[in-house]
């Protein structure tokens, strides 16, 4: 396009909001044109002009992310150097790469960007003024710049933008490919974080979630040294100032369950818990929208029909421009990115000077054996936090099929945890005990049998159980002790059938139920062996007991 010297819609405004800290400070020189801090409307025009997306009925921007419709979790690397060597949880989720390899990739990135057009958004991660971090998102796609505006905290102050200096920079280049033979990567796609250089490079992926999660991963490392617990959770607050946290992986219901009309939303995915209280890392939401229902999720559903929302990989009619949220032809992992103010009843500043009264661990049990809600004591809470049991839902990562995969993801977000799970678990324990928080394990998975046999638990029942927990109603009911896991399960709950609270009752074959439950307990025990050396005996013993050791 540029070779024909087209004048793009925002050409005249490209430098209006430019920072004095230019891209040459990142080693990016001899560029064609840089578009600085364009508004939503200007980025819409640029994205459509460049054929990056389409405008759907009522205004959302529709984009297709090509072959990457999910995070490339296996392609994330962290530069191993003196400042990070002893502090990173090296392994499956934090693959080491040498400074020499990083510099090699960066040199080619700098060459790739010459004579190209780039978009810059200068914004912030973190809503609490004491902890917000200036970040810069450099992108070759206009819609990625709009994504950054949606997901992070922006400013319209010209003087602030002029003097803006980032503390961390993300360079997102979906057209740039790494070379496995030269760079030591797994594929031609890579997400490379360099904490010493305060820079992340995202290569060969259009998926917007990589930008969001790269920043989250950075905060998960840096904030721990400021005595802030970074958390992969949503959060809301009641009228009495009682904060609730909802931990869970994608597909477990964090976004849906935290968007409660009776409570104010703090944020839907990433938060920090400091001595001040709880604060959102983001200025927006990134919700999964496959089969989204106007009846059951009206607030989120409404965002898919308005200007400013980005819809990733959602099927639409090219004539009427109406979207079809039920169609998974492209992917199960269809997404909507929108500013948090699109959800009514949100906390205006994104942070509260209150501490959590209730902590909810959301698990999607695809085997259909776990109770829909259970109360955990402090040791059990640490055990289940470190374990992070759930099922990966189709589409949220590359390579997942239709059937959910049973998995353990430490701290309910292992792919984004840069330090060892012990560090986060200890920080959670200290805060939990100091502020007397109740901890609940809530199963949003299957009942009456495993995936393909039983059915997903009713969202209405889950909401009623959560409401009862958050409003203190469950403190007035009787509990039973679970035979295998030892946690407390309520015998009854307002507006929830009693048989729902006893998962074995919906299984036709009780022996099959106990075999499945015992098999799950065995998986927990085996997984926790990875963490036994770093925890107390009390936490280790807070795990499940095998069926052979008890009497039914």
Secondary structure, 3 states (H helix, E strand, C coil): CHHHCCCCCCHHHCCCCCCCCCHHHHCCCCCCEEEECCCHHHHHHHHHHCCCEEECHHHCEEECCCCCCCECHHHEEEEECCCCCCCCCCCCCCEEEEHHHHHHHHHHHHHHHCCCEEEEEEEEECCCCCCCEEEEEEECCHHHHHHHHHHCECCCCHHHHHCCCCCEEEEEECCCCCCHHHHCCCCCCEEEEECCCCEEEEECCCCCHHHHHHHHHHHHHHHHHHCCEEEEEEEEECCCCCEEEEECCCCCCHHHHHCCCCCEEEECCEEEECCCCEEECCCEEEEECCCCCCCCCHHHHHHCCCCCCEEECCEECCCCCCEECCCCCCCCCCEEEEEHHHCCCECCCCEECCCEEEEEEEECCCCCCCCCEEEECHHHHHHHHHHCEEEECCCCECCCCCCCEEEECHHHCHHHCCCCHHHHHHHHHHHHHHHCCEEEEEECCEECCCCCCCEECCHHHHHHHHHHHHCCHHHHCCEEECCCCCCEEECCECCECHHHHCHHHHCCCHHHHHHHHHHHHHHHHHHHCCCHHHCCHHHHCCCCCCHHHCCC
